[in-house]
Amino acid sequence: MNPSGERGISGIKSFVQQSLAYGEILGREAGQGSIEPKKLVVPMLERFIATDRGFAKARRLLPKG
């Protein structure tokens, strides 16, 4: 990322390529074909939350009720 916080065209291209690869791998794991990038948001968030140790710890510390 450049100092202004913008990714630029090369960053966008890289993100799209990574999304396509992620969609292919995630689809393969689920026994399906490649998943379109726009359909990756929910699975990516689910996986992130499931593996985020800080979130899991904070969630355990919340009062129940």
C-alpha positions in Angstrom: 0.0 0.0 0.0 1.3 3.4 -0.8 1.6 6.1 1.9 -1.8 7.7 1.0 -3.5 4.4 1.7 -4.6 3.8 -1.8 -3.9 0.5 -3.5 -3.8 1.6 -7.1 -4.5 -0.5 -10.2 -1.8 -3.0 -9.4 -3.2 -3.6 -5.9 -6.7 -4.1 -7.4 -5.4 -6.6 -10.0 -3.6 -8.5 -7.3 -6.7 -8.6 -5.1 -8.8 -9.9 -8.0 -6.3 -12.6 -8.8 -6.2 -13.7 -5.2 -10.0 -13.7 -5.0 -10.2 -15.9 -8.0 -7.7 -18.3 -6.6 -9.5 -18.3 -3.2 -12.8 -18.9 -4.9 -11.3 -21.9 -6.8 -9.8 -23.4 -3.6 -12.9 -22.8 -1.5 -15.1 -24.3 -4.1 -12.9 -27.3 -4.4 -13.0 -27.9 -0.7 -16.8 -27.7 -0.8 -16.9 -30.2 -3.7 -18.1 -27.4 -6.1 -16.6 -25.5 -9.0 -15.0 -22.1 -8.6 -16.9 -19.5 -6.6 -17.4 -16.1 -8.1 -15.5 -13.3 -6.2 -18.8 -11.5 -5.4 -20.1 -14.6 -3.7 -16.9 -14.9 -1.6 -17.7 -12.2 1.0 -19.8 -14.4 3.4 -17.5 -17.4 3.3 -14.5 -15.2 3.8 -16.0 -13.4 6.8 -17.2 -16.7 8.3 -13.7 -18.2 7.9 -12.1 -15.0 9.3 -14.3 -14.9 12.4 -13.9 -18.7 13.0 -10.1 -18.3 13.1 -9.8 -14.9 14.8 -8.4 -15.7 18.2 -8.8 -12.1 19.5 -12.5 -12.2 18.5 -13.0 -15.6 20.2 -11.4 -14.4 23.4 -13.4 -11.2 23.5 -16.6 -13.1 22.8 -15.9 -15.5 25.7 -15.4 -12.5 28.0 -18.7 -10.9 27.2 -21.4 -11.3 29.8 -24.0 -13.9 28.8 -27.6 -12.8 28.6 
